[in-house]
Amino acid sequence: MINWIIRILIFLLLVVIVYLLYKSFAPSQKDKSQSKAKANLSNSKSIADEILKLQNLKEEGIITEDEFEKMKKKLIG
């Protein structure tokens, strides 16, 4: 009888250990959403940088207003 109780307790302990190991190595939904948010933030920064570069080109007279608007629309959408 005591032998069975010890076996059940050991089994439960192993289940808990496996569960904790799985949770520590598997990425959670929160981690996934945070990585997507970081990617979107860096992407929007690069788009803003590109628009600023286009603005400078327009101000220097290298591109026209129409070219600026077309390139800006292409970057945004």
C-alpha positions in Angstrom: 0.0 0.0 0.0 2.7 2.5 1.0 4.7 1.4 -2.1 1.8 2.5 -4.4 1.5 5.9 -2.6 5.2 6.5 -3.1 4.9 5.6 -6.8 1.9 8.0 -7.3 3.8 10.8 -5.6 6.9 10.2 -7.7 4.7 10.2 -10.8 3.0 13.4 -9.9 6.4 15.0 -9.2 7.6 14.0 -12.6 4.5 15.4 -14.2 5.0 18.7 -12.5 8.7 18.8 -13.5 7.8 18.1 -17.2 5.1 20.8 -17.1 7.5 23.4 -15.7 10.1 22.5 -18.2 7.6 22.8 -21.1 6.4 26.2 -19.9 9.9 27.5 -19.6 10.9 26.5 -23.1 7.7 27.1 -25.0 7.1 30.7 -26.0 3.9 32.1 -24.6 1.3 34.1 -26.4 2.5 37.2 -24.6 6.1 36.7 -25.9 4.8 36.3 -29.4 2.7 39.4 -29.3 5.6 41.4 -27.8 7.9 40.3 -30.6 5.3 41.3 -33.2 4.8 44.7 -31.6 8.6 45.2 -31.6 8.8 44.3 -35.3 5.9 46.7 -36.1 7.6 49.5 -34.1 10.9 49.0 -35.9 9.1 48.8 -39.3 7.2 52.1 -38.6 10.5 53.8 -37.5 12.1 52.8 -40.8 9.1 54.0 -42.8 9.3 57.3 -41.0 13.0 57.5 -41.7 12.4 56.9 -45.4 9.7 59.5 -45.5 12.1 62.0 -43.9 14.7 61.1 -46.5 12.2 61.7 -49.3 11.2 65.0 -47.7 14.8 66.1 -47.8 15.2 65.0 -51.4 12.1 67.0 -52.2 13.4 70.1 -50.4 16.7 69.9 -52.3 14.8 69.7 -55.6 16.0 66.3 -56.5 12.4 64.9 -56.7 9.2 66.7 -57.4 6.1 66.9 -55.2 4.3 64.3 -57.3 7.2 61.9 -57.0 7.4 62.5 -53.3 3.6 61.7 -52.9 3.9 58.6 -55.0 6.9 57.3 -53.1 5.3 58.1 -49.7 2.1 56.3 -50.7 4.1 53.3 -51.7 5.9 53.3 -48.4 2.8 53.7 -46.3 0.5 51.3 -48.1 
